[in-house]
């Protein structure tokens, strides 16, 4: 298969240290694989996909965290029948070199600096996935600075992954069920009330437990899902913005704009214009 080279400057403007992408993968294979001069951290947020890398293939599912190196030649394809969503954070090689020089004892030979044919993969489960997703989504509205990407990478490598390896605290089954239910439009359109109803517990108890395990209140958690739904609609359809807002369960358009900007740092219209560039599945099906 043909492999193409992508560079950081294809996606990053002057002074930008990283790029954030969050997308639903296509089941249609791209015409080519790609390698790059930057590093990528990929997290499977939902569903499953095939990852072809360096002549090997693996089925990766929810919670898989990949530390992809510049010379890894790879491509993603959603598993047939799966609604697979991936978070991808790419950053310049200079940032990686700085981190491994400064924190060699903790990082050398691990994560982005692991040897072997395939890049290192960590499998996160339960609340660990939520912690990783929450940390990644904070990048959406962050300034694309060197300090911010280095803080994020250290959090993922020394707190999220180490937490996954050492913690035995399980998320209650009813909270897992509420999180899963909150992905459905009939639940998230009702806001926090829909989440609490799906949990089947008292409001205060749900709030305390969600905060402990997810790091978020039900209201913030559901609004994040609403804005994710809005972003996918804006990036993948021509629906008018007021209709997108109503589909999220938000009738007040001014409130919708305020929420969207707080999550993505831009207006819905600006987000729609920006959505064209895609480092995860470039030129799918072309």
C-alpha positions in Angstrom: 0.0 0.0 0.0 1.2 3.5 -0.8 2.4 5.5 2.2 2.6 9.3 2.4 4.5 11.6 4.6 2.7 14.3 6.6 4.4 17.1 8.4 3.5 19.1 11.5 3.2 22.2 9.4 0.4 20.6 7.5 -1.8 21.0 10.6 -0.1 23.5 12.9 0.2 27.3 12.4 3.0 29.5 13.6 3.5 29.2 17.3 1.1 26.3 17.7 2.5 23.3 19.6 -0.2 20.7 19.0 -3.4 19.8 17.1 -6.5 18.2 18.6 -9.0 16.1 16.6 -12.0 14.1 17.6 -13.9 12.2 15.0 -16.0 9.2 14.1 -13.9 6.9 11.9 -15.1 5.7 8.5 -15.4 2.0 7.8 -14.1 2.8 4.3 -10.3 2.2 4.1 -8.2 5.1 3.0 -6.3 4.7 -0.2 -3.0 5.1 1.6 -1.3 4.7 4.9 0.7 7.6 6.3 3.8 8.4 8.5 4.8 11.8 9.8 7.4 14.0 11.4 5.4 14.4 14.6 4.1 12.3 17.4 0.5 11.2 18.0 -1.4 10.1 21.1 -4.6 8.3 20.0 -7.4 7.3 22.4 -10.4 5.1 21.3 -13.3 6.8 23.0 -16.0 4.5 21.7 -16.4 1.4 19.5 -13.7 -0.5 17.8 -11.3 0.0 14.8 -8.6 -1.8 12.9 -5.2 -0.3 13.2 -2.7 -1.2 10.6 0.8 -0.2 11.6 4.2 -1.2 10.3 2.9 -4.2 8.5 0.9 -5.5 11.6 -2.8 -5.2 12.2 -4.7 -5.1 15.5 -8.4 -4.6 16.5 -8.4 -1.8 19.1 -11.4 -1.1 21.3 -12.7 1.4 23.7 -10.1 2.6 26.1 -7.1 1.8 23.9 -4.4 4.4 24.3 -1.8 4.5 21.5 1.6 6.2 21.6 2.4 6.6 17.9 6.0 7.5 16.8 6.9 9.6 13.8 8.2 6.6 11.8 5.2 4.4 12.4 3.4 3.9 9.1 -0.3 3.4 9.9 -4.0 3.9 9.1 -7.3 3.5 10.9 -10.5 1.9 9.7 -13.6 1.5 11.8 -14.7 -2.1 12.4 -17.8 -2.9 10.3 -21.0 -2.1 12.2 -19.1 -0.1 14.8 -19.6 3.6 15.6 -16.0 4.2 16.4 -14.8 7.6 17.8 -11.2 8.5 18.3 -9.4 11.4 20.0 -6.1 12.3 18.4 -3.6 14.7 19.7 -0.5 15.4 17.5 2.5 17.4 18.6 5.9 18.4 17.4 9.0 16.2 17.8 10.7 19.0 19.7 8.2 18.6 22.6 8.9 14.8 22.7 12.7 15.4 22.8 12.4 17.9 25.6 10.2 15.6 27.7 12.4 12.5 27.5 15.6 14.6 28.2 14.1 16.2 31.3 12.2 13.1 32.6 14.4 10.3 31.3 14.2 8.1 34.4 10.4 8.0 34.1 9.9 8.0 30.3 12.9 6.4 28.6 11.9 3.1 27.0 8.2 3.6 27.6 5.3 5.3 25.8 6.5 7.2 22.7 10.1 5.9 23.3 9.3 2.2 23.5 11.1 -0.1 21.2 9.5 -2.8 19.1 7.8 -3.0 15.8 4.4 -1.7 17.0 3.9 1.4 19.1 3.1 1.0 22.8 -0.6 0.5 23.6 -2.2 0.8 27.1 -5.7 -0.5 27.8 -7.7 1.7 30.0 -11.0 0.6 31.6 -13.9 2.0 33.5 -13.3 5.4 35.1 -9.7 5.4 33.7 -11.3 6.0 30.2 -13.3 8.9 31.6 -10.2 10.4 33.2 -8.3 10.1 29.9 -11.2 11.6 27.8 -11.7 14.5 30.3 -8.0 15.3 30.2 -7.9 15.2 26.4 -11.1 17.3 25.9 -9.6 20.1 28.0 -7.2 20.7 25.1 -10.1 21.7 22.8 -10.3 25.2 24.3 -6.7 25.5 25.5 -4.2 27.8 23.8 -2.0 25.7 21.5 1.1 26.4 23.6 4.2 24.3 24.4 3.5 24.5 28.1 -0.1 23.2 27.6 0.8 20.1 25.5 3.7 19.2 27.8 1.4 19.4 30.9 -1.2 17.2 29.1 1.3 14.6 28.0 2.8 14.3 31.5 -0.7 14.0 32.9 -1.5 11.1 30.5 1.8 9.3 31.0 2.3 9.7 34.8 -1.2 10.1 36.2 -3.7 8.5 33.9 -1.6 5.4 32.9 0.0 5.0 36.3 -3.5 5.4 37.9 -4.8 2.7 35.5 -1.9 0.3 36.6 -2.3 0.9 40.3 -5.9 1.7 41.2 -8.4 -0.8 42.1 -11.3 1.5 42.7 -14.3 0.4 40.5 -17.0 2.7 39.2 -20.5 1.7 40.5 -22.5 -0.2 37.9 -25.3 2.3 38.1 -22.9 5.1 37.2 -21.5 3.2 34.3 -25.1 2.6 33.1 -25.9 6.3 33.5 -22.8 7.3 31.5 -23.8 4.9 28.7 -27.4 6.1 28.7 -26.3 9.8 28.6 -24.9 9.1 25.1 -28.4 8.7 23.8 -30.3 11.8 22.5 -33.4 11.0 24.5 -31.3 11.2 27.7 -28.9 14.1 27.0 -31.6 16.3 25.6 -33.0 16.4 29.2 -29.7 17.6 30.6 -28.6 16.7 34.1 -32.1 15.5 35.0 -31.9 12.9 32.3 -28.5 11.6 33.7 -29.9 11.5 37.3 -33.0 9.6 36.1 -30.9 7.1 34.2 -28.8 6.6 37.4 -31.8 5.7 39.4 -30.4 7.3 42.6 -30.9 10.5 44.5 -29.7 13.8 42.9 -27.1 14.6 45.6 -25.8 11.0 45.7 -25.4 11.0 41.9 -23.6 14.3 42.0 -21.1 13.3 44.7 -20.4 9.9 43.1 -20.0 11.4 39.6 -17.6 14.0 40.9 -15.5 11.4 42.7 -15.2 9.0 39.7 -15.6 11.3 36.6 -14.2 14.5 38.0 -17.4 16.2 36.7 -20.9 17.1 37.9 -23.8 15.5 35.9 -24.6 18.9 34.4 -21.1 19.4 33.1 -20.9 15.8 31.9 -24.1 16.0 30.0 -23.3 19.4 28.5 -20.0 17.9 27.3 -21.9 15.2 25.5 -24.4 17.7 24.0 -21.5 19.8 22.6 -19.8 16.7 21.3 -23.1 15.8 19.5 -23.3 19.4 18.2 -19.7 19.4 17.0 -20.2 16.1 15.0 -23.4 17.6 13.5 -21.6 20.8 12.5 -18.7 18.9 11.1 -20.6 16.2 9.3 -23.9 17.8 8.1 -25.4 21.0 6.7 -28.0 21.3 9.4 -28.7 25.0 10.3 -27.2 25.9 13.7 -30.5 26.6 15.4 -31.6 23.1 14.4 -28.4 21.6 15.8 -29.0 23.4 19.1 -32.6 22.0 19.3 -31.3 18.5 18.6 -29.1 18.9 21.6 -32.1 19.8 23.8 -31.2 23.5 24.0 -33.9 25.9 22.9 -32.1 29.1 23.9 -29.7 29.8 21.0 -27.7 32.3 23.0 -27.1 29.6 25.7 -26.1 27.1 23.0 -23.5 29.5 21.6 -22.1 30.2 25.0 -21.8 26.5 25.9 -20.3 25.7 22.5 -17.7 28.4 22.8 -16.8 27.4 26.3 -16.1 23.8 25.1 -14.4 24.5 21.7 -13.1 28.1 22.0 -14.8 29.2 18.8 -18.4 29.8 17.6 -20.3 26.9 16.0 -19.9 28.6 12.6 -16.2 29.0 13.0 -15.9 25.3 14.1 -17.8 24.2 11.0 -15.3 26.2 8.8 -12.3 24.7 10.6 -13.3 21.1 10.5 -11.9 20.3 7.0 -8.4 19.3 8.1 -8.1 15.7 9.3 -4.9 14.1 10.5 -6.6 10.8 11.6 -8.1 9.6 8.3 -6.7 11.9 5.6 -8.5 11.8 2.3 -10.7 8.8 3.2 -12.0 7.1 0.1 -10.4 9.4 -2.4 
